[in-house]
Amino acid sequence: RFSQIMGNQEILRQLREHVEKNTAFHAYLFEGPDGVGKRLAAQVFAKGLLCRHPQGGEACDLCESCVRFTGGNHPDYHYIEPEGKSIKDQVIEEVQNQAAKKPFEGERSVFVIQQADTITERAQNRLLKTLEEPKGNSVMILLVENIQSILPTIQSRCVNLRFRPVDQESIAGYLTKSLGISQAYGKMVSAFSYGSVGRAIRLGADEDFPARRERAIRCAKALGDKDGFIDFAREIQPVTDGAEAMELLDLMEYWFRDALFLSRGIDPLLLVNQDQLPGLYEMLRKTEGGEKGRWPALMMERIEQAKTDIARNGRVSYALKNIAL
């Protein structure tokens, strides 16, 4: 239900109003990072649009339409996602054909296209024709992370709604309640979620995440010691996978971000690694106070370069060692 979705309350209010007043537009573009509730909002919205007796902008959950939707077999609800790396022309052609038909049961058909920013350019041009001249009573909901991959002509024919990261406090409270983890751990995990509820849930349930975080902290501390290259090399030796390396670099970068904040006198309550204050202060002492932030900023720059190198050529070991070198 809309009332159960965290964050982006103004967007949810608009969608609820469109259900309540039966004033849905023919196309929507939900933009935002992965895990911030775009797909969930689209599903709840679709369910409300198809409901025969919506109440207060929410689906009733009792009518035959709601029962079918919940069971995953509603004939007027179509969920499309990439097959492989993209959504190809033939898939959008089928969407066109379905959208031109009369709904099987209710007033409209609803199409939710996940990762719509992977639709090929040719397929986008095909979809544009449907958006320009909608033949049936259908609602299209495109979910995207990178709106730059969507043709401007498609953007102009959609209601654009930008979903923003969810605040850490809400995520931490949800993790504590739903996963049964401590408030302190929930707060730490929420800080590493980048405002993504989906990512927070995955990390909160990941028993290995604390160990990976500790390794990242050891790596960062080693870089703060003039004789720490051997320790750093030892820590990164098992890291050979690109995704694992990217997470390690993200965790290290948060450490140096916190060091930068401390070196400039920013409130420790704003830190991600609030449970690591003694270690952060000790590292700043070794680096002469971080030279008023220049040294932590330099390390963050080196980490960003390593990310770029891994994304470009996948040479994990070289990119990681080059930080220390």
C-alpha positions as CSV (number, residue, x, y, z in Angstrom):
1,R,0.0,0.0,0.0
2,F,1.1,3.6,-0.5
3,S,0.9,4.1,3.2
4,Q,3.6,1.4,3.7
5,I,6.2,2.9,1.3
6,M,9.0,4.9,2.8
7,G,10.1,8.3,1.5
8,N,9.0,10.3,-1.5
9,Q,5.7,11.2,0.1
10,E,4.8,14.0,-2.2
11,I,5.1,11.7,-5.2
12,L,3.0,9.0,-3.5
13,R,0.4,11.7,-2.6
14,Q,0.1,12.6,-6.3
15,L,-0.2,9.0,-7.4
16,R,-2.8,8.3,-4.7
17,E,-4.8,11.3,-5.9
18,H,-4.7,10.1,-9.5
19,V,-6.2,6.8,-8.3
20,E,-8.8,8.4,-6.1
21,K,-10.0,10.9,-8.8
22,N,-9.5,8.5,-11.7
23,T,-7.3,11.0,-13.5
24,A,-4.3,8.9,-14.4
25,F,-2.2,10.1,-17.4
26,H,-1.3,7.8,-20.2
27,A,2.4,7.7,-19.4
28,Y,4.7,8.1,-16.4
29,L,8.5,8.2,-16.0
30,F,9.7,7.1,-12.6
31,E,13.4,8.2,-12.3
32,G,15.7,7.5,-9.4
33,P,18.5,5.2,-8.0
34,D,17.9,1.5,-7.6
35,G,16.1,0.5,-4.4
36,V,14.4,3.8,-3.5
37,G,10.9,2.4,-4.1
38,K,10.2,3.1,-7.8
39,R,9.1,-0.5,-8.6
40,L,7.0,-0.9,-5.4
41,A,5.3,2.5,-6.0
42,A,4.6,1.4,-9.6
43,Q,3.1,-1.9,-8.5
44,V,0.9,-0.2,-5.8
45,F,-0.2,2.5,-8.3
46,A,-1.0,-0.2,-11.0
47,K,-3.0,-2.2,-8.5
48,G,-5.0,0.9,-7.5
49,L,-5.7,1.8,-11.1
50,L,-7.0,-1.6,-11.8
51,C,-9.0,-1.9,-8.6
52,R,-12.8,-1.8,-9.0
53,H,-13.5,-0.1,-5.7
54,P,-10.5,2.0,-4.7
55,Q,-10.8,3.8,-1.3
56,G,-8.9,6.9,-0.5
57,G,-6.5,6.4,-3.4
58,E,-5.6,2.8,-2.2
59,A,-6.7,-0.5,-3.8
60,C,-9.4,-2.2,-1.8
61,D,-7.6,-5.5,-1.7
62,L,-11.0,-7.3,-1.7
63,C,-12.4,-7.1,-5.3
64,E,-11.7,-9.8,-7.9
65,S,-9.2,-7.5,-9.6
66,C,-7.1,-7.0,-6.5
67,V,-7.2,-10.7,-5.7
68,R,-5.9,-11.5,-9.3
69,F,-3.3,-8.8,-9.1
70,T,-2.0,-10.1,-5.8
71,G,-1.9,-13.6,-7.2
72,G,0.2,-12.4,-10.2
73,N,-2.4,-13.3,-12.8
74,H,-4.2,-10.1,-13.7
75,P,-4.8,-10.1,-17.5
76,D,-4.6,-6.3,-17.7
77,Y,-1.3,-5.9,-15.9
78,H,1.9,-6.3,-17.9
79,Y,5.3,-6.3,-16.3
80,I,8.3,-6.0,-18.7
81,E,12.0,-6.3,-17.8
82,P,15.2,-6.8,-19.8
83,E,16.1,-10.1,-21.3
84,G,19.8,-10.0,-21.1
85,K,21.3,-6.5,-21.1
86,S,18.5,-4.6,-22.9
87,I,14.8,-4.5,-23.9
88,K,14.7,-5.1,-27.6
89,D,12.5,-4.0,-30.4
90,Q,10.3,-7.2,-30.6
91,V,9.4,-6.8,-26.9
92,I,8.2,-3.2,-27.4
93,E,6.3,-4.3,-30.5
94,E,4.4,-6.8,-28.3
95,V,3.8,-4.0,-25.8
96,Q,2.4,-1.9,-28.7
97,N,0.0,-4.6,-29.8
98,Q,-1.2,-5.2,-26.2
99,A,-1.7,-1.5,-25.6
100,A,-3.8,-1.1,-28.7
101,K,-6.3,-3.8,-27.6
102,K,-9.3,-3.3,-25.4
103,P,-8.7,-4.3,-21.7
104,F,-9.8,-7.8,-20.8
105,E,-11.7,-6.9,-17.6
106,G,-11.6,-3.3,-16.4
107,E,-11.3,0.2,-17.8
108,R,-7.6,0.1,-18.6
109,S,-4.4,-1.9,-19.1
110,V,-1.3,-1.0,-17.1
111,F,2.3,-1.6,-18.3
112,V,5.2,-1.3,-16.0
113,I,8.6,-1.4,-17.8
114,Q,11.5,-2.1,-15.5
115,Q,14.9,-0.7,-16.4
116,A,13.4,1.2,-19.3
117,D,16.7,3.0,-19.8
118,T,17.9,-0.2,-21.3
119,I,15.4,0.0,-24.2
120,T,17.3,0.1,-27.5
121,E,17.1,3.3,-29.5
122,R,15.2,1.6,-32.2
123,A,12.7,0.2,-29.7
124,Q,12.4,3.7,-28.0
125,N,11.4,5.2,-31.4
126,R,8.7,2.4,-31.7
127,L,7.5,3.1,-28.2
128,L,7.3,6.8,-29.0
129,K,4.6,6.2,-31.6
130,T,2.4,4.6,-28.9
131,L,3.0,7.5,-26.5
132,E,2.2,10.1,-29.3
133,E,-0.9,8.3,-30.5
134,P,-2.3,6.0,-27.7
135,K,-4.9,3.8,-29.3
136,G,-6.2,1.9,-26.3
137,N,-7.0,2.9,-22.7
138,S,-3.6,2.1,-21.2
139,V,-1.2,3.5,-18.7
140,M,2.6,3.2,-19.3
141,I,5.0,3.4,-16.3
142,L,8.7,3.6,-17.3
143,L,11.2,2.9,-14.4
144,V,14.7,4.4,-15.1
145,E,17.9,5.0,-13.2
146,N,19.6,7.0,-16.0
147,I,17.1,9.4,-17.6
148,Q,19.8,10.5,-20.1
149,S,19.3,7.2,-21.8
150,I,15.7,8.0,-22.6
151,L,14.9,10.0,-25.7
152,P,13.9,13.6,-24.9
153,T,10.8,13.1,-27.1
154,I,9.7,10.2,-24.8
155,Q,10.5,12.3,-21.7
156,S,8.3,15.1,-22.9
157,R,5.3,12.8,-23.3
158,C,5.5,11.4,-19.8
159,V,4.7,12.7,-16.3
160,N,8.2,12.8,-14.9
161,L,8.5,11.9,-11.2
162,R,11.9,11.9,-9.6
163,F,12.4,9.4,-6.7
164,R,15.0,10.5,-4.2
165,P,17.1,8.5,-1.7
166,V,15.2,7.6,1.5
167,D,16.5,9.3,4.6
168,Q,18.8,7.1,6.8
169,E,16.7,7.4,9.9
170,S,13.7,5.9,8.2
171,I,15.8,3.1,6.8
172,A,17.4,2.4,10.1
173,G,14.0,2.2,11.9
174,Y,12.7,-0.2,9.2
175,L,15.7,-2.5,9.5
176,T,15.5,-2.6,13.3
177,K,11.8,-3.4,13.1
178,S,11.7,-5.8,10.2
179,L,15.0,-7.7,10.5
180,G,15.3,-7.6,14.3
181,I,18.8,-6.1,14.3
182,S,20.1,-3.6,16.9
183,Q,19.6,0.1,16.5
184,A,23.3,0.7,16.3
185,Y,23.8,-1.9,13.5
186,G,20.7,-0.7,11.7
187,K,22.1,2.9,11.7
188,M,25.4,1.8,10.4
189,V,23.9,-0.3,7.6
190,S,21.5,2.5,6.6
191,A,24.5,4.8,6.2
192,F,26.0,2.4,3.7
193,S,22.7,2.0,1.8
194,Y,23.0,5.3,-0.1
195,G,19.3,5.9,0.6
196,S,18.3,2.6,-1.1
197,V,15.9,0.6,1.0
198,G,16.6,-2.5,-1.2
199,R,20.3,-2.2,-0.7
200,A,19.8,-1.7,3.0
201,I,17.7,-4.9,3.3
202,R,20.3,-6.9,1.4
203,L,23.2,-5.6,3.6
204,G,21.2,-6.0,6.8
205,A,20.6,-9.6,6.0
206,D,24.1,-10.3,4.8
207,E,26.0,-12.0,7.6
208,D,29.4,-11.4,5.8
209,F,29.0,-7.6,5.5
210,P,30.5,-6.7,8.9
211,A,33.6,-8.7,8.0
212,R,34.0,-7.0,4.6
213,R,33.6,-3.6,6.3
214,E,36.3,-4.5,8.8
215,R,38.6,-5.4,6.0
216,A,38.0,-2.1,4.3
217,I,38.8,-0.3,7.6
218,R,42.0,-2.2,8.0
219,C,42.9,-1.3,4.4
220,A,42.2,2.4,5.1
221,K,44.2,2.4,8.3
222,A,47.1,0.7,6.5
223,L,47.1,3.6,3.9
224,G,47.4,6.0,6.8
225,D,50.6,4.3,8.0
226,K,53.8,5.1,6.1
227,D,54.9,1.5,6.7
228,G,51.5,0.0,5.9
229,F,52.0,-1.1,2.3
230,I,52.6,-4.7,3.2
231,D,49.5,-4.8,5.4
232,F,47.5,-3.2,2.6
233,A,48.8,-5.6,0.0
234,R,47.9,-8.6,2.3
235,E,44.4,-7.4,2.8
236,I,43.6,-6.8,-0.9
237,Q,45.2,-10.0,-2.2
238,P,42.0,-12.1,-1.9
239,V,40.0,-9.4,-3.8
240,T,39.8,-10.4,-7.4
241,D,36.1,-9.8,-8.4
242,G,35.2,-6.4,-9.8
243,A,32.0,-6.1,-7.7
244,E,33.8,-7.0,-4.5
245,A,36.5,-4.5,-5.3
246,M,34.0,-1.8,-5.9
247,E,32.3,-2.4,-2.6
248,L,35.7,-2.4,-0.8
249,L,36.5,0.9,-2.4
250,D,33.1,2.4,-1.5
251,L,33.7,1.4,2.2
252,M,37.2,2.8,2.2
253,E,36.0,6.1,0.6
254,Y,33.4,6.5,3.4
255,W,36.2,6.1,5.9
256,F,38.3,8.9,4.3
257,R,35.2,11.0,4.0
258,D,34.7,10.7,7.7
259,A,38.3,11.6,8.3
260,L,37.9,14.7,6.1
261,F,34.9,15.8,8.1
262,L,36.7,15.3,11.4
263,S,39.8,17.2,10.1
264,R,37.5,20.2,9.4
265,G,35.7,20.1,12.7
266,I,32.3,18.8,11.4
267,D,29.9,17.2,13.9
268,P,30.8,13.5,14.5
269,L,27.1,12.7,14.4
270,L,27.2,13.3,10.6
271,L,29.8,10.5,10.2
272,V,29.0,7.1,8.6
273,N,31.5,5.3,10.8
274,Q,30.4,6.7,14.1
275,D,31.4,3.6,15.9
276,Q,35.0,4.0,14.7
277,L,35.8,7.5,16.1
278,P,38.9,6.4,18.1
279,G,40.4,4.8,14.9
280,L,39.7,7.8,12.8
281,Y,41.2,10.2,15.3
282,E,44.3,7.9,15.6
283,M,44.8,7.9,11.8
284,L,44.5,11.7,11.7
285,R,47.1,12.0,14.4
286,K,49.5,9.8,12.4
287,T,48.9,12.0,9.3
288,E,49.4,15.2,11.2
289,G,45.7,16.0,11.4
290,G,45.1,15.0,7.8
291,E,46.8,18.2,6.8
292,K,43.5,20.0,7.2
293,G,41.7,17.6,4.9
294,R,44.2,17.6,2.1
295,W,45.3,14.0,2.7
296,P,41.9,12.4,3.1
297,A,40.7,14.2,0.0
298,L,43.7,12.9,-1.9
299,M,42.9,9.4,-0.8
300,M,39.3,9.8,-2.0
301,E,40.6,11.0,-5.3
302,R,42.9,7.9,-5.6
303,I,40.0,5.6,-4.8
304,E,37.8,7.3,-7.5
305,Q,40.6,6.7,-10.0
306,A,40.8,3.0,-9.0
307,K,37.0,2.7,-9.5
308,T,37.4,4.2,-13.0
309,D,40.3,1.9,-13.8
310,I,38.3,-1.2,-12.8
311,A,35.2,-0.1,-14.7
312,R,37.4,0.6,-17.8
313,N,39.6,-2.5,-17.9
314,G,38.7,-4.8,-15.0
315,R,42.3,-5.0,-13.7
316,V,41.3,-5.3,-10.0
317,S,44.7,-6.1,-8.5
318,Y,46.5,-3.3,-10.4
319,A,43.9,-0.7,-9.6
320,L,43.9,-1.5,-5.9
321,K,47.7,-1.6,-5.5
322,N,48.1,1.6,-7.5
323,I,46.3,3.5,-4.6
324,A,49.1,2.7,-2.3
325,L,51.9,3.1,-4.8
